[in-house]
């Protein structure tokens, strides 16, 4: 048993793809009497772990072996360091300001700054205030790839505006262009719709059916624009593959729409709880999703989630957030251990403690009229190295947070 667990642990602790593949081949030596395919091997690992988790004494043994193995690899994996995002909100500005004003930058900084192209925005008003950032992940830095996330915001006035986040597909060569294009088009078409449908004069939100039709047209038009862009540049449309999620905030509630993965949540002040804005689109395979460049308009749903998924959320909304999947494990309850089911489950809800701390810290900065440039720097610093988990994230990271200043 120890040999099996040790082999599994080595595989899962290994970061390098080639080395991991080699370990998988070595793992086959456990079965000298017959040939084992990669698929069969994965199935064996999964079934063995499920059996182990049914017995407390085995779980204890697994823990001992895994801890020892992780200790050996501590310099490479950074395992065992506690994650505490709640500490970041209060001191992120101080950390980023210190880094920015240092008169003697390190040799590493002089050579190159992988975060020089990270993007951020901030907006402060008597109604809604917004901050957002998109920073490159470790995997893209090592692979010499650009940050493929993008975000956007436009305020029509203090009480009405549009927020959007897009995550470019890692396998698509120009997905960073696609995500930027999608965000800008959402704002363009969303603004046009808002100007043509004066919600403040109507003093009401559209019906679910009305909004679903509007959102589908907006996303469909963006997909069409990407197709024309690809045709003009003589490339496959899929090189621009990206997800798209957006929120239109109003005095009466929120209008949401999305295609792909990523997360979104909001705080309902009347219910006094954080709730999800939508459910990410995911297929049967791990990390499988759908992009705005796919033929989503021909399908009704993916993984039980409508395509696109749209919602009209009326009520007393205090704050909302949008994020790419690079931030979900740090901000969302999406991998929580369930004792009854004896497995990890996705609750698809914002982590209340994390979000409350972020909202409280950001609201204070807005109330004190802190310089927007400093707010953006502290927000980017949070996304770069706010916690060990965030710092070690391989994927690009985007987090947008909007706060209702009237609350």
Steps between C-alpha positions, in 0.01 A plus 500: 500500500779739593662447161176590321434811712861614466484466121171691483636775726815539288290537188266759648785697663691521174465822303697418183293329233781283362604384845139428594456291184813305587362429845176372352703258285693389807173451685412232247775284652251424776324284242778284349263222390298707254503812288317800645372791291512861620121499537500178702774643719298813574196286581709286735636804684152644536346176626787433742469846652124459536555173688761660726265783594244253632735390781616756765811299590609498135434873471733554797768290335456686171534831680827391665651384172382806305631742765842335491505511121393865494768591753762358264364717219426809707741733313344399166131481590462761772255262671398531860476880506166621626284713271347811658353745255331699777835649605571636155220752471633712785868517408512449122528875436793533737680208333449626146592859588823381660586302187417793275704758694807285563809687385710186458313239297635144510699342221200289404287812461763660284516203265129470438165562661250234394216712637576818308203436268251411774182706472274667751221754529316686773196722515356690794159666524216580739321195361704198388878482536709240315852358506640226276830344403636236262847359567706234326526156662820308571432249225480773239814668632697175472349425159574852374131553428301823542230546761187369327249651746334835449239712675303818445260747660296794384282722714199649324443702817548449876224238518524328164791322334655190344771266634655220297771232533637268232747212524689404185541129427849379591517288185411788263796700364322836491248455776640808678375700202167320513443575868581869455278517190210330681518735800504812286210375289290415807543857618425639154182298443392517863529878501302524178221287648491703822483827308213367288314364804505760774458278805502796740199649326319164487596440865500125450716212387417303185332162542711183499386423147572851374848505650583149375422614145706819537801318648488231231502769230796680661707181531395385154607830348841472671543147364411627154751786532773254597413286199532802269826602666641149446382494139657838431832389650480158331522301824283243674245665727604263780832682547293768680322251731392654830230492763277799574307606811342834568272690737290810442436667834194721544313674785258205502735201485738314272483354149750219437613283209788264436652236274777275634659451839601755761297611800278783613322583823302771676402603851126526566462745786144392584594129514837589658694247297730457203341320206624385156424707191517192276637148469811442286459299182695176529498174307562141605879533475708699750554866401261461207291806422358691202611823338323781325673386179335155520158433349327549835192640328426151365490343847246560776733422789835365619524298819141587582566875473312698229697652210533784558398515866319825585341634817297799616579558868277753670560615855720691737845419359796618706787365287586256223811336356620339176814290462686268265557144618854587607353670809209269580682272745607801706168683503227237444382192687550266207694211657356431847529164675160338561507248786171341396605440141865446592620714214571860398198689369453826312262723697533776239474787744731786597695439820318736737798566727732583211250717317385686812861594579569614146181708485566655841858593414409636156198694630727670753742603226215645293348682798836654585538609135831320466689565179364270227850423378596365843179296517581340165858423603387337823240296310757376249733417786222291654463307174874449459600384847216561745524149646719194435218339301454809283875543458545139386203500260610400151201647317437869430298672772222757467278634776244781465316631807220757491360662815176692541609818674142586590470202735 
